[in-house]
């Protein structure tokens, strides 16, 4: 199968070293075409030699955490976070006598911020995916990653590239506080463990063309049903 790497997201020149990103991608996925994407207003910041694609940054006119009609309990946490935000909207605050909000201030602020930005990652990927698909180069597999992802040395992705025909595979680096996790973690979509059964780590995702439909992404966005990333 033929593979393409799709790098998308906000390009921040102060934190992204393009030559390191390119070297790590080429070492991890040799002889693989790489395509880049960012929002129109950030395109001028990207080095010209990358020939980056872009589109207008999406405008989200709904609350991606609370508005979607879902009773899905994603990994036991999504509905919990929704309830915490409802308490926040109702005027409850950290450390008050109610005990309603029982997560850290930092996590609460993160959830508040992604309510109106958490779906932009997949919308950017969808735009780049469609543009690359129109090139008619016969790609079967796609590797979605971000500008700020660093790939650990000596990781062999061969078996995961083969296995993605079964289902998408996600990779992530846990926060430093999660010392119980190894440095390198993977999540295979058909894993049925209690933590991973409905999650897909999204720092780097390997997926087959049969497992991604950009038109469905756009429809869910239009219908205010697209769920956010980075909510956990």
Buried (B, 14 or more C-beta within 10 A) or exposed (E): EEBBBBBBBBBEEEEBEBEEBBEBBEEBBEEBBBBBBBBEEBBEBBEEEBEBBBBEBBEBEBBBBEBBEEEEEBBEBBEEBBEBBEBBEEEBEEEEEEEBBEBEEEEBEBBEEBBBBBBBBBBBBBBBBBBBBEEEEEBEBBBBBBBBBEBEEEBEBEEBBEBBBEBBBBBBBEEEEEEEEEEEBBBBBEBEEEEBBBBBBBBBBBBBBEBBEBEEBBEBBEEBBBBBBEBB
